[in-house]
Amino acid sequence: MSQRSHFWIRIVGLALILAAEFGPKLWSSAQAATSGPIETAAETR
């Protein structure tokens, strides 16, 4: 295996690991941040 392909396999693997580790937390916090103000705006009307 060439050094270049080994490098990219490691980069892609690291990205997948980080996405699996932190993706659900970021996704849930992003959903909570976007749904929070919308719900409060709807409640105040």
Secondary structure, 3 states (H helix, E strand, C coil): CCHHHHHHHHHHHHHHHHHHHHHHHHHHHHHHHHHHHHHHHHHHC
